[in-house]
Amino acid sequence: MRAYEQDPSGLAAFVGSLVYGMADSSRAAQIQAGMEYYKARRKEQQEIKAEIEALE
């Protein structure tokens, strides 16, 4: 079952739009927004990992 089928309130659709943009945005724009979001998250994770390793 898909998230939007499990959550009739639309919360799943709203949460997805935070990362990828609104559903009426073009596919390319949604992909670009998602890539930028996840690249930034990955960079943060790598920085935290480096800081932890520096403490060891």
C-alpha positions as CSV (number, residue, x, y, z in Angstrom):
1,M,0.0,0.0,0.0
2,R,1.4,3.4,-0.9
3,A,1.8,6.1,1.7
4,Y,-0.8,8.4,0.2
5,E,-3.3,5.5,0.4
6,Q,-2.5,4.9,4.1
7,D,-2.7,8.6,5.0
8,P,-6.0,10.1,3.7
9,S,-5.2,13.4,5.4
10,G,-2.6,14.3,2.7
11,L,0.2,14.4,5.2
12,A,2.4,12.1,3.1
13,A,1.9,14.3,0.0
14,F,2.8,17.4,2.0
15,V,5.9,15.8,3.5
16,G,7.0,14.7,0.0
17,S,6.6,18.2,-1.3
18,L,9.1,19.5,1.2
19,V,11.9,17.7,-0.5
20,Y,10.9,17.6,-4.1
21,G,8.6,20.6,-4.5
22,M,5.0,20.7,-5.3
23,A,3.3,18.1,-7.5
24,D,2.5,20.6,-10.2
25,S,6.2,21.4,-10.6
26,S,7.9,19.9,-13.7
27,R,9.5,16.5,-13.3
28,A,12.9,18.0,-13.9
29,A,12.4,20.7,-11.3
30,Q,11.3,18.0,-8.7
31,I,14.4,15.9,-9.5
32,Q,16.7,18.9,-9.2
33,A,15.2,19.9,-5.9
34,G,15.5,16.3,-4.6
35,M,19.1,16.0,-5.7
36,E,20.0,19.3,-4.0
37,Y,18.3,18.3,-0.8
38,Y,20.0,14.9,-0.6
39,K,23.4,16.2,-1.6
40,A,23.2,18.8,1.2
41,R,22.1,16.1,3.7
42,R,25.0,13.8,2.6
43,K,27.5,16.7,3.0
44,E,26.3,17.3,6.5
45,Q,26.5,13.7,7.4
46,Q,30.1,13.5,6.0
47,E,31.1,16.6,8.0
48,I,29.6,15.1,11.2
49,K,31.4,11.8,10.5
50,A,34.7,13.6,10.1
51,E,34.2,15.5,13.3
52,I,33.5,12.2,15.2
53,E,36.6,10.6,13.7
54,A,38.7,13.6,14.7
55,L,37.6,13.0,18.3
56,E,38.8,9.4,18.3
